[in-house]
Amino acid sequence: MSARRPRILVAPDSFKGTLSATEVAEALALGIAEGGGDADLCPLADGGEGTAAAFAAARGGTVRAAPVHDPLGRPIEASFVLLDDAEAILDTAAASGFALLGPDERDPLRAGTAGTGELIAGAVGAGASRVLVAAGGSATVDGGRGAIEALRATGAPTELVVLCDVQSPYEDAAPVFAPQKGADADAVAALAERLDALADSLPRDPRGVPMTGCAGGLSGGLWAAFGAELVPGAATVLELVGFDRRLRDADLVVTGEGRLDQQSLRGKVVGEVLERCSRCQRRLAIVVGENALDPDRLPSQPPSSVTEAGTPDELRAAGRQLAETLRVEFVPDVGDKLDRAD
């Protein structure tokens, strides 16, 4: 009897700006098959770019388009997914995303979220009475002012749920995240002042509330103006795709993202997968485009490894190596393990 093939749950986030979560998972799976393993493809998202696609893959639905404005107010068309129960899911990045701007256009003092409000309104117009908004990946730090104004002009939806990719409160939107979006020190100070003024004008104060700092304070603005529910994006997506059930059948889990750093362990896909692997005593391999995490920051449980692989060929090679390394541990089994033998 030959050794059984190891089962590997392949559950990455996207490598932002380069590869979608599905593309990452497929490249890893090719290598895993070459290395003698069986891959269970489970591409994930954390409330950022790609979340709508993850929902559509798990639940079905119809992709619709709506005319909106990009972060600088230029007319574009953006998509959302209308699900089968009067519910819609959309990515903030589709209308207000960082990827919509060129390198010389990145200026959070100018960028706004009106397009996201227009996209929500488009989903409501298509029949959605409940709209899920994946908040990550924005180019903006406007506290949701643009979206609020657009929704007030068209009529707010009956129910809003914001899928959040960080736990940070509203007041962190400028000092923590604005520099990543092109703001210098003077711009950060101006943005913080502008956010405070907006918070003072809203029906309730988003400052100090966890998850209100997502997408430059968009989540906080929608929470304060319309009573939006804020939920952790990664946990919501993992529940949607049945991650825990699939985890129990896996010998190894592979996750990853474009850049691994300390924020990866706080509400992102990698952190959520790591926590669940720890609870189930499953080994974890983290494959990333760039590793910027202090090795001492990675918990010792579950046993974890980190590999840098940023291209499809490198991901394929990483998957092959993981499967080959794991397979040497598998010897012909008897008894109950016969059910999983070749």
Buried (B, 14 or more C-beta within 10 A) or exposed (E): EEBBBBBBBBBBBBBBEEBBBBBBBBBBBBBBBBBBBBBBBBBBBBBBBBBBBBBBBBBEBEEBEBEBBBBBEEEBEBBBBBBEEEBBBBBBBBBBBBEBBEEEBBBBBBBBBBBBBBBBBBBBEBEBEBBBBBBBBBBBBBBBBBBBBBBEEBEBBEBBBBBBBBBBBBBBBBBBBBBEBBBEEEBBBBBBEBBBEBBEEBEEEBBEBBBBBBBBBBBBBBBBBBEBEBBBBBBBBBEBBEBEEBBEEBBBBBBBBBBBBEBBBBBBBBBBBBBBBBEEEBBBBBBBBEBEBEEEEBEEEBBBBBBBBBEBEBBBBBBBBBBBBBBEEBEEBEEEEEEBBE
